């Protein structure tokens, strides 16, 4: 059985013809050219009609199968249970070669966009137009973009509550655009949906960059369970960005552990689910970790106690103790699971407990750039960067650290910063000059006086930046 035959029988159980070797007399004597014109009218009104017409006779099957222009409209609908998206997409793509084709989606539920489109994304270079109909209408002239499947690298998912639609009705719910105005080598697909697409999208999505943005603070929120399940459909993912809104909903469980072997960059912003997400990812190649605006001043839902959940023995001050613990515990689980080779760690309005900083600093041996903003970290934390005397000699935590940026860290004293950094560079400049500090930025830290800055400048010279 040929691939084409297999695809056709996927739609209809029987391969028998309505009339085996002849057609009704009036039509049977029509020339092929006129039959094809009739077929074209049928297809214009019902794009899926080639499947029915080709069953009438051997002659009709031959005419339809050798006329690519009859297969130039791939029409998919979420309300038609008899149409299997992947099978239909493969059949139409094959039959219309070498011509380009139009993609038409008739959706009662816009949340079905991605599952229906996924079989066609690998041939986006052959799309002429994309049309969305149903509750919403949109049209994109795809052929004008000159896009290739390899260039469709970014997926942006915006969670939007259609029941509270408060922006211009002309705003699109799906778009394809260049990721940069001045180039056409990378494109992004943006979709507005009310919930995260379900797991098991087939075929898997080949995007390497995915972002998910929750709606406004009073709008739609998602759950880490749904995010993680969706990420299983993105096996080639290299970067993931989540922008949420702080809310204290309980976490739905169980949570899957998601393997993302190619993930290089992870950015979590304004979410209370950092612990759940970080604890559920296996990212053995993660190099860039950005955690921003994770601090909250309210208590988060309780978690099953794990090693490290006990009270921080240091007892240091914090304005956000609950989120500090959540972030620290999530990072502990991530490091314990896969030992990611993190080289850049940025924490912007994001904090941890002193014991978590100790755990992390002892294990991120490849970290080169540490940037922290608005942290309540204490002098105990900055002192961890000093050389440590041990039985076997002297060592430093974060042995490859080259860039250190401390911004608006109000609990740090100038003395502690100066002593820790000065002691570190005196040792690393001699013992490991290739990995000594090359850039230090200290800004907005009220505990740092002009005298402290001068003392640091004497030690660092031009390496101390403003």
C-alpha positions in Angstrom: 0.0 0.0 0.0 1.4 3.4 -1.0 1.7 6.3 1.4 -1.0 8.1 -0.4 -3.4 5.2 -0.2 -2.7 4.8 3.5 -3.4 8.4 4.1 -6.7 8.3 2.1 -7.9 5.2 4.0 -7.2 7.0 7.2 -10.1 9.2 6.4 -12.5 6.6 4.9 -12.8 2.9 5.8 -13.7 1.6 2.4 -11.7 2.0 -0.8 -14.5 0.8 -3.1 -15.7 3.0 -5.9 -19.3 4.3 -6.3 -19.1 3.3 -9.9 -16.2 0.9 -10.6 -15.2 1.4 -14.3 -17.8 3.9 -15.5 -19.5 7.1 -14.6 -23.2 8.1 -15.1 -23.8 8.6 -18.8 -24.2 12.4 -18.8 -20.9 12.9 -17.1 -19.1 9.9 -18.4 -18.6 11.4 -21.9 -17.4 14.8 -20.7 -13.8 15.6 -21.7 -11.2 15.6 -18.9 -10.7 19.4 -19.2 -14.4 20.0 -18.4 -14.4 17.4 -15.6 -11.4 19.2 -14.0 -13.2 22.5 -14.2 -16.2 21.0 -12.4 -13.9 19.5 -9.8 -12.3 22.9 -9.3 -15.7 24.4 -8.5 -16.4 21.6 -6.0 -13.1 22.2 -4.3 -13.7 25.9 -4.1 -16.9 25.2 -2.1 -15.6 22.3 -0.1 -11.8 21.9 0.0 -12.0 18.3 1.3 -14.1 17.1 -1.7 -11.2 15.5 -3.5 -11.4 12.6 -1.1 -15.0 11.9 -2.1 -14.6 12.7 -5.8 -11.7 10.4 -6.3 -13.8 7.4 -5.1 -16.3 7.7 -8.0 -14.2 5.9 -10.6 -10.7 5.0 -11.7 -10.8 7.9 -14.2 -11.8 10.4 -11.6 -9.2 9.1 -9.2 -6.5 9.5 -11.9 -7.6 13.0 -12.9 -7.7 14.2 -9.3 -4.5 12.6 -8.2 -2.6 14.1 -11.1 -4.0 17.6 -10.7 -2.0 19.3 -7.9 -4.1 22.5 -8.0 -7.1 20.6 -6.7 -5.3 20.0 -3.5 -4.1 23.6 -2.8 -6.3 24.3 0.1 -5.7 22.5 3.4 -8.9 23.1 5.4 -9.0 22.1 9.0 -11.7 22.5 11.6 -11.8 21.7 15.4 -15.5 20.8 15.2 -15.1 18.0 12.6 -14.2 14.8 14.4 -13.9 12.9 11.0 -11.0 15.0 9.9 -7.6 13.9 11.3 -5.4 16.9 11.1 -2.0 15.2 10.7 -3.2 12.7 8.1 -5.0 15.4 6.1 -2.1 17.7 6.3 0.4 15.1 5.0 -1.9 14.0 2.2 -2.6 17.5 0.9 1.0 18.5 1.1 2.0 15.5 -0.9 -0.8 15.8 -3.5 -0.3 19.5 -4.3 3.4 19.2 -5.0 5.2 21.2 -6.4 2.6 23.9 -5.9 2.2 26.0 -2.8 -1.0 25.8 -0.8 -3.4 27.8 1.4 -4.1 26.9 5.0 -7.6 27.5 6.4 -8.6 26.9 10.0 -12.2 27.0 11.1 -12.1 27.2 14.9 -14.9 27.5 17.4 -12.2 27.3 20.1 -9.1 29.4 19.3 -7.1 27.3 21.8 -6.9 24.5 19.1 -4.7 26.6 16.9 -1.4 25.0 17.7 -2.5 21.3 17.8 -4.1 21.7 14.3 -1.2 23.7 12.8 1.6 21.6 14.1 1.6 19.0 11.2 1.9 21.9 8.7 4.6 24.0 10.2 7.4 21.9 8.7 6.2 22.9 5.3 5.6 26.6 6.0 7.8 27.5 3.1 5.0 26.2 0.8 2.2 28.2 2.4 0.6 30.9 0.3 -1.9 32.3 2.8 -3.2 31.4 6.2 -6.8 32.1 7.0 -8.5 31.8 10.4 -12.3 31.7 10.6 -14.9 30.9 13.2 -15.2 33.1 16.3 -12.3 35.1 15.0 -11.0 35.9 11.5 -7.4 36.6 10.6 -5.4 36.3 7.4 -1.7 36.2 6.8 0.1 36.4 3.4 2.8 33.9 4.3 4.4 33.7 0.9 5.4 37.3 1.2 7.5 36.6 4.2 9.8 34.2 2.4 10.0 32.0 5.4 11.5 28.6 5.7 10.8 25.9 8.3 14.3 26.3 9.8 13.7 30.1 10.2 10.5 29.6 12.3 12.4 29.5 15.5 10.3 31.4 18.1 6.9 30.7 19.6 5.1 33.3 21.7 2.0 32.2 23.7 -0.1 34.9 25.2 -2.8 33.9 27.7 -5.9 36.0 27.0 -9.4 35.8 28.5 -11.8 36.1 25.5 -14.7 36.6 27.8 -13.2 39.9 28.9 -11.9 41.1 25.6 -11.0 44.7 26.2 -8.7 45.5 23.4 -9.3 46.5 19.7 -11.2 43.8 17.8 -8.8 44.4 14.9 -5.9 43.0 17.0 -4.8 39.7 15.5 -5.0 36.4 17.5 -2.2 34.9 15.5 0.7 36.4 13.7 4.0 35.5 12.0 6.7 38.1 12.0 10.5 38.5 11.9 12.1 38.4 15.3 14.1 41.5 14.2 12.9 44.3 11.9 16.2 44.3 9.9 16.5 40.6 9.2 14.6 37.6 7.7 16.6 34.7 9.1 14.4 34.2 12.1 10.7 34.3 12.5 8.2 34.0 15.4 4.7 32.6 15.6 2.5 34.4 18.1 -0.8 33.0 19.3 -3.4 34.3 21.8 -5.1 31.5 23.6 -7.0 31.1 26.9 -5.0 28.1 28.1 -1.7 26.4 27.6 -2.0 23.9 24.6 -2.4 20.3 25.8 0.5 17.8 25.9 1.1 15.3 23.2 1.0 17.6 20.2 1.8 15.5 17.1 4.2 16.0 15.5 6.3 17.7 18.2 6.9 21.4 17.9 10.4 22.3 16.5 10.6 25.8 18.1 13.9 26.5 19.8 12.7 29.6 21.7 9.4 29.6 23.5 7.8 32.3 25.7 4.6 32.2 27.7 3.0 35.4 29.1 0.1 35.4 31.5 -2.7 37.9 31.2 -3.1 40.9 33.6 -3.1 40.3 37.3 -6.8 39.8 37.4 -6.9 37.9 34.1 -6.1 34.3 33.3 -3.4 32.4 35.1 -2.0 29.0 34.3 -0.4 26.2 36.4 3.1 24.8 36.4 1.6 21.4 35.6 0.2 22.7 32.3 3.4 24.5 31.4 5.6 21.5 32.1 3.3 19.2 30.1 3.4 21.6 27.2 7.2 21.7 27.3 7.3 18.0 26.6 6.0 18.8 23.1 9.1 21.0 22.5 12.1 18.6 22.5 14.4 21.0 20.7 13.9 23.9 23.0 17.0 26.0 23.7 15.5 28.9 25.6 12.3 29.3 27.6 10.8 32.5 29.1 7.8 32.7 31.4 6.3 36.0 32.4 3.5 35.7 34.9 1.7 37.5 37.6 2.1 36.8 41.4 -0.8 34.9 42.8 -1.0 32.3 45.6 -3.0 29.5 44.0 -2.2 26.0 45.2 0.0 24.0 42.8 -1.8 21.2 41.0 0.0 17.9 41.3 1.6 15.6 40.4 4.2 17.5 38.4 6.0 15.7 35.6 9.8 15.9 35.3 10.6 17.4 31.9 13.8 16.6 30.1 15.0 19.5 28.0 18.4 18.3 26.8 19.1 21.3 24.6 17.9 24.1 26.9 20.6 26.8 27.3 18.6 29.8 28.7 15.8 29.9 31.3 14.1 33.1 32.4 11.3 33.1 35.0 9.7 36.4 35.8 6.9 37.5 38.1 5.7 34.0 39.1 5.1 32.3 42.4 5.8 28.9 40.7 9.6 29.2 40.6 10.0 26.3 43.0 7.6 24.0 41.2 9.2 24.7 37.8 12.8 24.6 38.8 12.2 21.4 40.8 10.7 19.7 37.7 13.2 20.4 35.0 16.1 18.3 33.8 18.4 20.7 31.9 21.9 19.3 31.7 23.1 22.0 29.3 21.6 25.1 31.1 24.1 28.0 31.0 22.0 31.1 31.5 19.5 31.4 34.4 17.6 34.6 34.9 15.2 35.0 37.8 13.4 38.3 38.0 10.7 39.8 40.2 10.1 36.6 42.1 10.0 38.3 45.5 6.6 38.5 47.2 5.6 39.7 50.7 2.8 37.1 51.2 2.9 33.5 52.3 3.0 30.9 49.5 1.1 27.6 49.7 2.9 25.0 51.7 5.0 22.3 50.1 5.9 18.8 51.1 9.0 19.3 53.3 12.3 18.4 51.7 15.9 18.5 52.7 16.9 22.1 53.1 13.3 23.3 54.0 14.2 23.8 57.7 14.6 27.3 59.1 17.7 29.2 58.0 20.1 29.0 60.9 21.6 32.4 60.0 18.3 34.2 60.8 19.1 37.0 58.4 16.6 39.7 57.7 14.3 39.4 54.6 11.4 41.3 53.3 10.3 38.2 51.3 11.0 35.1 53.4 8.5 32.8 51.7 9.6 33.5 48.1 13.2 33.4 49.2 12.7 29.8 50.5 10.8 28.8 47.3 13.5 30.2 45.0 16.3 28.6 47.0 14.6 25.2 47.2 13.8 25.2 43.5 17.4 26.0 42.6 18.6 23.3 45.0 16.5 20.7 43.3 17.6 21.8 39.8 21.3 21.6 40.8 20.8 18.3 42.5 19.0 16.7 39.6 21.2 17.6 36.7 24.2 19.7 37.8 23.7 22.3 35.1 26.8 24.1 33.8 25.3 27.6 34.7 27.6 30.4 33.6 25.3 33.4 34.1 23.0 33.8 37.1 21.0 37.0 37.2 18.6 37.6 40.2 16.6 40.8 39.8 14.2 41.5 42.7 14.8 37.8 43.5 16.4 36.5 46.6 17.3 33.3 48.6 18.0 32.5 52.2 21.7 32.6 53.4 21.8 28.8 53.5 20.6 28.6 49.9 23.3 31.0 48.7 25.8 28.8 50.5 24.5 25.6 48.8 24.5 27.3 45.3 27.9 29.0 45.6 29.4 25.6 46.6 28.1 23.9 43.5 28.2 26.4 40.6 31.8 25.7 39.7 31.4 27.2 36.2 29.6 30.4 37.0 31.3 33.4 35.4 28.7 36.2 35.8 26.7 36.8 39.0 24.3 39.8 38.9 21.9 40.5 41.8 19.5 43.4 42.2 17.5 44.5 45.3 18.6 41.6 47.4 18.4 41.4 51.2 21.5 39.3 51.2 23.6 39.8 54.3 27.3 40.3 54.9 27.5 36.5 55.5 26.7 35.9 51.9 29.2 38.3 50.4 31.8 36.8 52.8 31.3 33.5 51.0 33.3 34.9 48.1 36.5 35.1 50.2 39.1 32.4 49.9 38.4 29.5 52.2 41.1 27.8 54.3 40.6 24.0 54.3 42.7 21.0 55.4 43.9 20.4 51.8 44.7 24.1 51.2 42.8 27.2 50.0 39.9 27.4 47.6 37.3 29.9 46.5 33.7 29.3 45.8 32.5 30.1 42.3 36.1 29.6 41.1 35.5 30.9 37.6 33.6 34.1 38.6 34.8 37.0 36.5 31.9 39.5 36.7 30.1 40.5 39.9 27.3 43.1 39.9 25.7 44.2 43.2 22.8 46.6 42.6 20.6 48.1 45.4 21.6 45.5 48.0 20.8 47.5 51.1 21.7 45.0 53.8 25.3 44.8 52.7 28.0 46.8 54.4 30.8 48.5 52.6 33.3 46.9 54.9 32.1 43.4 54.1 32.1 44.0 50.4 35.5 45.5 50.4 37.1 42.8 52.5 35.6 39.9 50.6 36.4 41.2 47.1 39.9 42.5 48.1 40.8 39.1 49.7 39.4 37.2 46.7 41.3 39.2 44.0 44.6 39.1 45.9 44.4 35.3 45.8 42.9 34.7 42.4 45.2 37.3 40.6 48.1 35.1 41.6 46.7 31.5 41.7 44.2 31.6 38.8 44.6 34.9 36.9 42.5 33.5 34.0 39.5 33.4 36.3 40.0 36.4 38.5 37.4 39.1 38.7 37.6 41.3 35.6 34.6 43.5 36.2 32.9 44.6 39.5 29.9 46.9 39.6 28.5 48.1 42.9 25.6 50.6 42.6 22.9 51.9 44.9 24.2 50.0 47.9 23.6 52.4 50.8 26.1 50.7 53.0 29.0 51.5 50.7 30.6 54.8 51.5 33.0 56.8 49.4 35.9 55.5 51.5 34.8 51.9 50.8 34.6 52.6 47.1 38.1 54.2 47.2 39.5 51.2 49.1 38.0 48.9 46.4 39.3 51.0 43.6 42.8 50.7 45.1 42.5 46.9 44.9 40.7 46.6 41.6 41.8 49.6 39.6 39.8 49.9 36.3 38.0 46.6 37.1 35.7 48.6 39.4 32.9 50.1 37.3 30.2 52.6 38.2 
